[in-house]
Amino acid sequence: MAVCSVSVVPVGTGSTSMSSSVAKCQEILEHTEGVKFQLTPMATILEGDLTVILEAVRRMHHVPFEHGAKRVLTTVIVDDRLDAPLTMQGKIESVRRKLGGRGR
């Protein structure tokens, strides 16, 4: 299982707002079986099989084009490991343990 951070940025829309594109990308994820996701202020975090995630990212990347963007910049960071299970929650819990319960 992989954990990925994805940020899709439309360019050339004539607006500084991105929330409409983000909402449409979230709709894609809502209909993608086998992928957990969490919206954050700066990106969306995905968890699941890497092949399924990358196909979802491909579909997300095309959303702004379908709504008039002339250019799209998509950043994907993949965290994938073979030596231990990997989940979004597990990554957070690992940091919290190291903080001794001090983190949010």
N, C-alpha and C positions, 0 to 999 in steps of 0.2 A: 504494500500500500504506500502511496506517495502523498505528500502534503505539498501543495503549491500555492504560491501567491500570484495573483493575476491582476493587472491593471490595464484597462483599455481606455485610451485617450483619443477622442476624435479631434481632428485638426481641420480647419477650413469650414467650420459650420456657421461662422458669423456670430457666435455666442460664446460666452465664457462658461456657461452652465453645462454640466456633464450629467446631472442627475437623471435625465430622461434616458440616456444611453445606459447608465448603470442599472436603472430599473429594468430595461429590456434585457440586459445581460443576466440579471437575476432571474427573470422569467425563463430564460433558456435553462438555467441551472435547476429551477423548480421542476422542469420536465426531463431532467437527465437522471435516469435511474442509476443507482450505485455510487453517486457522488454526494458527499456531505459538503456543505458550504457555509461560510460565515462572512457576512458583509462587515467590513471595518471602514473607518473614515478614509483610508488611503488605498485600499485594495480589497479584493475578495480572496479568502483563503478556501482552497478546495482540498478534499481528502477522498482518495479512492484509487482505483486502478489507473495507472499512468496513461494507458491507451485511451481509456474513456475520458479522462480529464483533458488530454490533448485534443480530442475531438470536440469536446465542449468549448475549449479555448478557441479553437478554429471558428466555431459558430459565433462565439462572443465577439471575436475580432471583426466579423463581417457586419455586425449590427449597425455600427455608425455609418458604414457605406450605404446600407439600406435606407438610411434616414438623411442622406444628403452630404455626409462628410466627404471631403475630397482626399483626406489622408487620415490614417489611423496608426497610432503607435501603441503596441501592446507589449507589455513587459511580463515575463513569466519567470518565476524562480521556482525550481523544483528541488525538493528535499526528498530523497529516496534512499532507503538503506536496506541491506540484506541481512544484517546481523541481529536485528531486533525489530519488534513491531513498532510502527510509527503512526501516531494519530495527532490531530490538532490538540486534543485535550492532554495527551501524554506529554507533548512538548511544553505546554503551560505548567502542568504539574511538576515536571522536572525542574523548571526554573523556580517555582514556588518552594519546593523542598530545599533548594539551595539558599533561598531567602529566609528560611526558617519560619515560614508563615507570615512574613512581613508584607508580601505583595498583595495587590488586589485580585 
